[in-house]
Each structure stands twice: as C-alpha cells, then as structure tokens.
Amino acid sequence: MKKISVLLSCIASLACFVAGHAFAAYPDKPIRLIVGSAPGGAPDVLMRTLGAQMSKQMGVPIVIENKPGASYVISTMDLVRSAPDGYTLAYGNVVSLATNISLLSKVPYSVEKDLTLIANALRVVNLMVVNNDLPVNSVQELIAYAQKNPGKVVFGSDGNGTTSHLGMEYFRSLAQIDLLHVPYKSAPAMLTDLMGGSVHVALSNTPVSGPHVQSGRMRGIAITDNKRSATFPTIPTVAEQGLAGYEVVAWGGLIGPANLPAEIVKRLNAEVLLALQNPELIEKFKSFGAEISASSPEEFAELSRRETAKWAEVIKRSGAKID
C-alpha cells in the first residue's frame, strides 16, 4: 500500500513538472491572431500594431489573419473551433462580445461558455461625419434637416452590428428622426460613397474618418465620446449638442477559445499590458485616434457584460434587430 502511495505521489509530481515545463515553454511556435475585419480598417491596423509589439516581446511571430464578414461571427467561430493551446487568438470587440447577442436572431456562440476574455486593449471613438454638400454643420441642424426630409437622409455604416450602425440607430431613436441605413463591408468603401454623395452621414472610427476630415473631404460635426477628443478639440460631442447621455465607443482586445489554461491567460494578459506601455505603440495608437484601455481578464468580462446590457436596450428601442 505504501509503495502504491509513493508511486502515485511520484506520478503526480512528474505531471506537475511536465505541465509546468509546457507552460514555461509557451510560446515556441507562431501564434495566429484572427481579425474579423478587412485589411486597412481600424481593427486591422491597431491589432497589427499590438501583435507586432507582442511578437518582439515573446520572441515568436504573431500572424494576422483577416476573416471579415457576418458581424465578426465568422472570425469568432473560427476561434471557437480552435484548440485551447494559446496558438490561436482573436480580436474580440464590442460587436462580437456585446452587440451581437441582442442584434442577431441566432448567435452560434456564447461569450461565457465558448470564449476566454484575456485583455481589453483599446477604445476608439467615432466621428459623426457628413458629405460636404449636405447643408448641416451641427447635430441640431442634421436633426432639423432630417425632419424636413423624412426617409431621404442616408446613413452608411461599415456593417450591420458595428458601432457605426448601432450608434446611428441610437442617435435616430433619441432624435426621433427617420433615416435610411445602407450597410457596407468596410469603412473605406462606405466613406468613399459618403465623399461621393450617395451617403449623407455616418459614424466612423476616428482612425479611418479623421484624415478625411482634416483634409476637408468631409465635415466632422460631432464626437461620440462623453468628452471631446484631444485630436479634434474643436468638434463638440453629441451630448453637448442636445442629446444628453449619448455615448458610443468602440473597444476591443485579445480573446481565446474556451478552456484556455489559466497560466497561458495570465502570460498573454501580462504581455498585452506590457505592450500597451511601449511609447512607440502608444504614439502609433494615438496617431490612429485610439486610446489605450488595458484591463485584467475579469475587467474585460465585466465590460462585455455591461455593454451587452446597454446595447440590448438600444437595439430593443430602435428595432434594429437582424433576422
């Protein structure tokens, strides 16, 4: 009996040693990072920047794989089906981790059961932009114009369920105006049509729309944050212009599949937080209009729960649900 006990103890010790060694060796091969948006958009640019810095720190390549479409469902399901070994990660954001839950009639994954939230990394506010020929220069002027032209003002978005879509639905319901929604597959394509005149107004992440506003190719009439932007200090918030409480912020970070070992989650969270302290990364984020928003896994999960509840109410009130 004593021999069996000693043998079991040795086996347990060996298992602990092997497990500890395996985690200590992580990572020892390239990591795939899935981004559910097209190349060139804000999520792609920002996650490439984060991935490059983490790659330097961890000593292995982090390979970005773009899988746009279906409001991040395609990219998220790719992650859900992957092995929980830390070698397949994804960009999880307000769409995949919050708005999809109420927006889509059928969501093939559960945030709580199928995903591991590792670390939030960033927040990006939107600009409300208008075509230069639209005779409005403020939120109140836009509301008045839409009231005089019900159903004729077209707002574009970079996809159903994105903050550019739901943020305008939120705006429309608060202002009690009738706008026509035209979704696009990417922000650059939508903004091209806005500059051309077939789209009149849109919400767009500052990293993408900001340069066009600065160059004068479109007008920025409002910021969707609860405070003014350091990059566009002269543009007032939507709330300042009469819609109290209005705030729409895109956020996102690193997620993994369910059952990702705690040691790997801890390591990846530490690497994200370290990367977000890098001065060059901070400046790169800032140049694209993004703010650092680092978090623990627990804080990331709480952000997801809080935003899920907020957008559920917005979607219910606006009737924006997608069948």
N, C-alpha and C positions, 0 to 999 in steps of 0.2 A: 504493500500500500504506500509505504514511504517512497519507494522507487518511482511509482506512478506519479506521486505528487511532485517529486523533484523533476521528472520528465516533463510534466505539464508546465511547470514553472519555467523550465528552460525553453520550451516551445513558445510560451508567451513572451519571454524576454527577446527571443530571436525575432518574433513577429514585430515587436515594438521597434527593434533595431532596424529591420528591413523597411518598415513603414517610415520611420524617421529618416532613414537614408534616402528613401524615394522622394520624400517631400523636400529634403535638403538639396537634392539634385535638381529640383524643378526650378526653371525650365532647362531642358537640354536639347530642345529642337524648336523650330519655328512655331510661332503662335498665329493662328488665323483669327482675324478680327473682322466680323461681318458688319457692314454698314448698310442699312436699308434705305439708302437714298442714292441718287445719281452722282457720278463724279462731278466735282465743281461746286456743289451746293454747300451750304454752311456746315451740316453734319459731317460731310466727307472731308472738307478742309480741316476742320477742327480735330476730328479723330485721327487724321493722318499726322497732324502736329503732335498730338498726345502719344500716339503709337510710336512715332519716331524717337521721342524722348525716352519713353519706357524701354524701347529696344536698346538704346545706349546704356541705360542703367542695368538691364537684365542680361545683356550680352547675347541675345538671340534676335533674329529677325521677327518683326511683327508685321504680317502681311495683310493689307486691307483688301477685303473682297466686297465689292458693291453688289447688293441684291435689292434693288428698288422695287416698289410695287405693293399694292394691296394694303396701304396704310401700315407698313412695317410688318405685316403678318408673314410675308414670305421670308424675310430675314430672321424674324423671331422663331418661326417654326424650324428653320434650318438649325438654329441654336438648340432648340428643344430636343431635336433628334440626335444631337451630337453627344459624344462620350463626356462624362463629367471629370475630365482629367486636367483641365486648365489650358488645353491647347486649342480650344475653340471658344471664342468670346464674341460678344456683340455690343453694339451701341444700343442702349436702352434709353428711351426718352419719354417725354410727356405723351406722345402718341401711343407707343407700344405698351407703356406702363400705366396709363391713366385714361386717356380719352377713348381708346378702342373699346374699353369694357362696356361703355354705355352707347357708343356711336354705332357699333356693328351689331347686327342681329345675332350673329354667331361668331364667337371668338374661339378659335381652336386651341387656345392655351390659357392656363391660369397663371397669373403673376405669382401667386403664393405657392402653388404646387409645382409648377414647371420651370421656374426660373430662380436664379440666385442673384440678388442685387449686391454688387460689390462696392461701387463707389460712384456717387454723383460727381461730376467734374466741372460742369459749366452751366451758365444761364445766358440766354440770348434774348434780347427784347426785339420787338418788331417796330418798324416804322409804318405808319399809315401813309401811303403814297397815292398820288393822283396823276392822271395824264395832264400834261401841261395845257391842253386846250379846254379842260373841264373848268368852268368858271367858279371854282371854290378855292379858298385859301385857309379854311379852318374847319373844324369838326361841325360847328354850328351851321356854317354855310353849306357843308355837304348834306347835313340833315334837311335843311330848307330846300335844297335843290332836289333831293330825292323825294321829298313830299310833293313837290310840284311835278315830278316826273316818275310816278309810281311804276315799278317794274321795268323801267328803262335804263336804270343805272346798273352796269355790270361790274361785279367784283370778281376778280380772279384769285385763285389760290394755287399753291403748289401741291395740291392733292387733298382728297377727302380725309377728314380727321386730323389734319395738321393744324397748328395754331393759326396759320394764315386763313384757314377755312373757318374753324370754330370761333376764332377771335372776331371775325366779321359777323358770324351768326349771333354772337354775344352782343356785339355792337348794334346790329339790326334790331334785336329784340328789345334792348334797352331804349333805343331811339324811336322804336315803333315805326320803322320805315320798311318799304318793300324794295329789296334789291335782288338782282338775278345773279346766281352763282355759276361760274364756269371753272371747273377744276382742271388743272394741268398736271403733267407728270413730273415737272420740275419747276423750280423758282425761276431760273434763267429764261425758260420758254415763256412763262407767264409774264415776266417783266418785259420781254421783247414785244409782246402784244399790247401791254399797257403803254409802252412808249409809242407804239404804232396807232393806238387809239381804239382798238377793238375791245379793250378792257379799260374801264374808267378809274377804278380804285382797287386797292389791295392792301393787305397787311403782308409785310415781307421782312424776314430777318435782316437786321442791320448789316451783317457781313455781306449780304448779296445786294440789297437795295441802296445801302449807304453811298457807295461810289457813284451811282447814277444820280442820286440827289445832289451830291457835291459837285457833279459835273453839269448840273442843270438840265439833265434829260428827263427828269420828272420832279414833282414837288413833294416834299415831306410835310404833312400838315399836323402830325401828332406822333407821340411816343406812347407805346402801350404799357410801359412800366408804371409803378406808382411814384416814380421820381424821374426827373429829367436826366437825359443821357449826357455824360461828360463829352462824348463825341459830337453830339448835336444839342448843345446847351440852349440854343435859341428856339428849339421846337418844343412847344408845351405838351404835356401829357393829355391823354383823352379825358382823364378825370378832371384836370384843370379846366377843360373846355365844356364842362357841364354834366358829364356822365360820372357822377361820384361813385367811387368804389371799383371802377373799371380797371382791370389789370390782366394782361396776357403776357406770360413769359414762357419761352421755350427753355427746357432744361434737359440734361441728359448725361449719361455716364456709362460705366462699364458693367455689363451683366454677364452671367454664365448660365449654364443649364442647371437644373435641379440636382441636388446631392453633390455639389462641388465640395470637396473636403475642406474643412474649416481652416486647415493650415495653408491651403492654396488661396482661399478667400482672404485670409489675413495678409499673405505675402502680396497679392495683387492690390489690395487696398493700400498697403504701405507704399507700393511702387507708384500708384496713381497720385497719392498725396505728395510724394517726393517730387514727381514730375511737375506737379502744379506749383511747386515752389521755385522752379527754374526761371531765372529772369528772362531768358530768351523766349521761353514758351509763354510767359505772362505777356510780354510785348507782342508776340505773334497773335495771341488770343485777342488782345486789346485792339490790334490793327484790323481785326475782322469783326470788331464790335461785340466780342464775347467777354463775359466776366467769369473769373474763377469762382467756383462754388463747390468746394471739396466737402466730402461727407464720409461718415462711417457707414458700414452696411446697414446698421439699424436706422440711421438718419435718412438714408436713401429710401428704405422701405416705408418710413413714415411719410416722406414727401410723396411717394407714389400713392399711398392711401388717402392723404389729404387732397391731392389734386384729382384723384378719381372721384371723390365725393363732390368736389366743386364742379367739375365738368359734367357730371351726371345731371346736376341741376340745370346747368346751361343748356345741355342737349334736350332735356325734357321741356324746358321753357321755349326753346327756339324751334323744336320739331325737326331737328337736323339729323335724326336717326337714319342710318342706311340699312336697307333690307338685304 
